[in-house]
Amino acid sequence: VAVVVITGASSGIGEATARLLAEKGHQLVLAARRADRLDALALALAPKTDVLVVQTDVADPAQVEALVAKAVARFGTVDVLVNNAGMGHAFPWWEETPEGIVQTLNVNVAAPMLAARAVIPLMREKGRGHIINVASVAGHIATTGLYAATKFALRGHSEALRRELAPLGIAVSVVSPGFIRTEMTEGLRMKMPGPEIVAQAIERLVRRPRREVVVPGYYRLLIWLCWTMPWLADLILARKDPQRGRSRLGRG
Ligand SMILES: NC(=O)c1ccc[n+]([C@@H]2O[C@H](COP(=O)([O-])OP(=O)(O)OC[C@H]3O[C@@H](n4cnc5c(N)ncnc54)[C@H](OP(=O)(O)O)[C@@H]3O)[C@@H](O)[C@H]2O)c1
């Protein structure tokens, strides 16, 4: 049984992960801005395990620090950090306000780094710990300039972090989901698996860290194709008319 901090636990992948990890008896710290959603979830999970709700805006460095401090005050430690909170982003990114661009970078890239920064000293002292970062297939196959920038960055950061922390006994894993049915993709009409499939991948990682897991697994083939045949990827993914080709991905 581990003490697990999950950011973005108020919906989608984070919520599904909280439900599954509670089933397994892990002690949970749930963070997001919508405290009402977190409270309702905590109430539902309370019969299964200990749950602490910490209303957190991860775009605010002080609140990320406070989240980890509150987790430690309640449970004495943090064994696993799941950096899941994230914002999607609609195409085209250049129509976003400067503040909106910075906010997306903060939530998707700076926040996971700040949370890692807060837990590393604890984990280092114990000589063990695990940081799980939720990136995206968009961190391999770029289609939207802002969102892809954040997920490529998070994967690059995670890769370095894995090498930096291995000597300290701290594991780093990445989960890269493809399209998953959550609030983030509610505007898309294509068929998608539910967030439980990602929750299951994260639960397996909690038991056994891995460098990176792509879910669903068939996206690995697409990633490989785009890597080996970038010209084909360009042909398929290029948008001729930014306005008509507007993606409705994300509520960021
Ligand atoms: N759905 C997909 O197709 C897909 C694919 C690849 C990767 N992902 C990644 O999976 C992760 C979870 O997304 P999801 O699909 O589950 O979408 P979601 O249902 O929209 O969940 C996003 C979560 O992030 C939280 N969040 C956003 N901004 C925050 C902030 N400033 N402070 C604290 N929490 C914040 C939200 O909580 P509050 O609004 O309550 O703060 C919410 O709990 C994200 O990192 C996303 O990029 C999703």
The ligand as an SDF file (V2000), in Angstrom:
LIG
                    3D

 48 52  0  0  0  0  0  0  0  0999 V2000
   -8.3500   12.5740  -23.0110 N   0  0  0  0  0  0  0  0  0  0  0  0
   -7.3890   12.3500  -23.8920 C   0  0  0  0  0  0  0  0  0  0  0  0
   -7.6560   12.0260  -25.0450 O   0  0  0  0  0  0  0  0  0  0  0  0
   -5.9450   12.4790  -23.4730 C   0  0  0  0  0  0  0  0  0  0  0  0
   -4.9800   11.9970  -24.3550 C   0  0  0  0  0  0  0  0  0  0  0  0
   -3.6380   12.0840  -24.0130 C   0  0  0  0  0  0  0  0  0  0  0  0
   -3.2800   12.6430  -22.8040 C   0  0  0  0  0  0  0  0  0  0  0  0
   -4.2370   13.1360  -21.9540 N   0  0  0  0  0  0  0  0  0  0  0  0
   -3.7840   13.7390  -20.7050 C   0  0  0  0  0  0  0  0  0  0  0  0
   -4.4150   13.1250  -19.6120 O   0  0  0  0  0  0  0  0  0  0  0  0
   -4.4540   14.0390  -18.5170 C   0  0  0  0  0  0  0  0  0  0  0  0
   -5.8420   14.0490  -17.9220 C   0  0  0  0  0  0  0  0  0  0  0  0
   -6.7640   14.5640  -18.8700 O   0  0  0  0  0  0  0  0  0  0  0  0
   -8.2430   14.0130  -19.0560 P   0  0  0  0  0  0  0  0  0  0  0  0
   -8.3560   13.4830  -20.4250 O   0  0  0  0  0  0  0  0  0  0  0  0
   -8.6270   13.1740  -17.9060 O   0  0  0  0  0  0  0  0  0  0  0  0
   -9.0560   15.3980  -19.0960 O   0  0  0  0  0  0  0  0  0  0  0  0
  -10.0440   16.0870  -18.0630 P   0  0  0  0  0  0  0  0  0  0  0  0
  -11.1670   15.1940  -17.7230 O   0  0  0  0  0  0  0  0  0  0  0  0
  -10.3280   17.4130  -18.6550 O   0  0  0  0  0  0  0  0  0  0  0  0
   -9.1410   16.2500  -16.7470 O   0  0  0  0  0  0  0  0  0  0  0  0
   -8.1740   17.2280  -16.6070 C   0  0  0  0  0  0  0  0  0  0  0  0
   -7.8680   17.3440  -15.1340 C   0  0  0  0  0  0  0  0  0  0  0  0
   -6.8280   18.3050  -14.9500 O   0  0  0  0  0  0  0  0  0  0  0  0
   -7.2180   19.1890  -13.9450 C   0  0  0  0  0  0  0  0  0  0  0  0
   -6.6330   20.5130  -14.1210 N   0  0  0  0  0  0  0  0  0  0  0  0
   -6.6320   21.2940  -15.2190 C   0  0  0  0  0  0  0  0  0  0  0  0
   -6.0610   22.4750  -14.9640 N   0  0  0  0  0  0  0  0  0  0  0  0
   -5.7060   22.4470  -13.6360 C   0  0  0  0  0  0  0  0  0  0  0  0
   -5.1050   23.3730  -12.7530 C   0  0  0  0  0  0  0  0  0  0  0  0
   -4.7400   24.6020  -13.1630 N   0  0  0  0  0  0  0  0  0  0  0  0
   -4.8900   22.9990  -11.4680 N   0  0  0  0  0  0  0  0  0  0  0  0
   -5.2540   21.7780  -11.0430 C   0  0  0  0  0  0  0  0  0  0  0  0
   -5.8300   20.8490  -11.8340 N   0  0  0  0  0  0  0  0  0  0  0  0
   -6.0600   21.1960  -13.1150 C   0  0  0  0  0  0  0  0  0  0  0  0
   -8.7320   19.2550  -14.0110 C   0  0  0  0  0  0  0  0  0  0  0  0
   -9.2690   19.6060  -12.7420 O   0  0  0  0  0  0  0  0  0  0  0  0
   -9.9630   21.0220  -12.3740 P   0  0  0  0  0  0  0  0  0  0  0  0
  -10.5630   21.5620  -13.6260 O   0  0  0  0  0  0  0  0  0  0  0  0
  -10.9660   20.6290  -11.3230 O   0  0  0  0  0  0  0  0  0  0  0  0
   -8.8530   21.8310  -11.8070 O   0  0  0  0  0  0  0  0  0  0  0  0
   -9.0710   17.8080  -14.3240 C   0  0  0  0  0  0  0  0  0  0  0  0
   -9.1790   17.0590  -13.1460 O   0  0  0  0  0  0  0  0  0  0  0  0
   -3.9810   15.3780  -19.0690 C   0  0  0  0  0  0  0  0  0  0  0  0
   -2.6300   15.5870  -18.7360 O   0  0  0  0  0  0  0  0  0  0  0  0
   -4.1210   15.1980  -20.5720 C   0  0  0  0  0  0  0  0  0  0  0  0
   -3.2550   16.0370  -21.2930 O   0  0  0  0  0  0  0  0  0  0  0  0
   -5.5570   13.0560  -22.2620 C   0  0  0  0  0  0  0  0  0  0  0  0
  1  2  1  0
  2  3  2  0
  2  4  1  0
  4  5  1  0
  4 48  2  0
  5  6  2  0
  6  7  1  0
  7  8  2  0
  8  9  1  0
  8 48  1  0
  9 10  1  0
  9 46  1  0
 10 11  1  0
 11 12  1  0
 11 44  1  0
 12 13  1  0
 13 14  1  0
 14 15  2  0
 14 16  1  0
 14 17  1  0
 17 18  1  0
 18 19  2  0
 18 20  1  0
 18 21  1  0
 21 22  1  0
 22 23  1  0
 23 24  1  0
 23 42  1  0
 24 25  1  0
 25 26  1  0
 25 36  1  0
 26 27  1  0
 26 35  1  0
 27 28  2  0
 28 29  1  0
 29 30  1  0
 29 35  2  0
 30 31  1  0
 30 32  2  0
 32 33  1  0
 33 34  2  0
 34 35  1  0
 36 37  1  0
 36 42  1  0
 37 38  1  0
 38 39  2  0
 38 40  1  0
 38 41  1  0
 42 43  1  0
 44 45  1  0
 44 46  1  0
 46 47  1  0
M  CHG  2   8   1  16  -1
M  END
$$$$
